[in-house]
Amino acid sequence: MIEHVYRRARSCADVQRVIVATDDLRIAQAVRRFDGEVRLTRADHRSGTDRLAEVAATLDCDVVVNVQGDEPLIDPGAISEAIRPFTTDPSVQMTTLYHRISNPSELTDPNVVKVVLDRGGFALYFSRSPIPFVRNGGWPPLYKHIGLYGYRRSALLVVAALEPTPLERAEGLEQLRALEHGIRVKAVESAHDSIGVDTPEDLEHVRRLIGAPMSG
C-alpha cells in the first residue's frame, strides 16, 4: 500500500521530493525495496504531525505536505490542490481538502471525518460525528475531510511543539490542535475523492478497485 501512495505523490508535478517518515523498520525496508526515500523517526511521537515535523526540521523548504500512508488512491491532483493556496496567499499557514458527502452512510461513519467551514473557506471544526446538527430540517451541504494536509514549514514546527489539546484527544483528530490554538486551516474543495484504509473492509474495497494484491 505504501508504494501506491509513494508513487502517486511522486507523480504530482508540484512536488519536488517525497520522503516516507516511519518508526517501523518493516515499512522502511519495504520502501527501500522499491527505491523510495525513507527516514526512520523516533518511536514516541503522539501523532503523524509530530513525526512529520521531526523530518521537516531537517529540510530546507517552505511548504510541507503530509500525505498519509493509508490513502493508496490519493490523486496527484489533490496534492496540487492542497499546495495551491500557499502560492496565492502568503498568510495561509495550513491547508487541507474536503469533498461533498454523497453517500448517506458516510455521515454516520466515525472513520469518515466531517468538516464545517466558515464563509471564507476556513475550517471551523472537524468531527467524527455528523455535523452540523440540523434542528429544523433543510440540510446544508455536508462535507467530509480528506486526510491530506499542507503546512508552511514554520507553522508545522509550531503545531508539533504544542501539547495535545482537549478536543484533539476527544475526537482523536490532530488537526484540532491547530484550531484550538487559533491557527486557521484553509480548506479546499477537492475535485478528487479518496478512500482511506481504516478497516479490513476498506482494504478489500481498495484491492478490488486497484485490481491487484496489496499488503499493509
Stockholm file with secondary structure:
# STOCKHOLM 1.0

chainA/1-216         MIEHVYRRARSCADVQRVIVATDDLRIAQAVRRFDGEVRLTRADHRSGTDRLAEVAATLDCDVVVNVQGDEPLIDPGAISEAIRPFTTDPSVQMTTLYHRISNPSELTDPNVVKVVLDRGGFALYFSRSPIPFVRNGGWPPLYKHIGLYGYRRSALLVVAALEPTPLERAEGLEQLRALEHGIRVKAVESAHDSIGVDTPEDLEHVRRLIGAPMSG
#=GR chainA/1-216 SS CHHHHHHHHHTCTTCSCCCEEESCHHHHHHHHHTTCCEEECCSCCSSHHHHHHHHHTTCCCSEEEEECTTCTTCCHHHHHHHHHHHHHCTTCCEEEEEEECCSHHHHHCTTSCEEEECTTSBEEEEESSCCSCCSSSCCCCCEEEEEEEEEEHHHHHHHHHSCCCHHHHHHTCTHHHHHHTTCCCEEEECSCCCCCCCSHHHHHHHHHHHTSCCCC
#=GC SS_cons         CHHHHHHHHHTCTTCSCCCEEESCHHHHHHHHHTTCCEEECCSCCSSHHHHHHHHHTTCCCSEEEEECTTCTTCCHHHHHHHHHHHHHCTTCCEEEEEEECCSHHHHHCTTSCEEEECTTSBEEEEESSCCSCCSSSCCCCCEEEEEEEEEEHHHHHHHHHSCCCHHHHHHTCTHHHHHHTTCCCEEEECSCCCCCCCSHHHHHHHHHHHTSCCCC
//
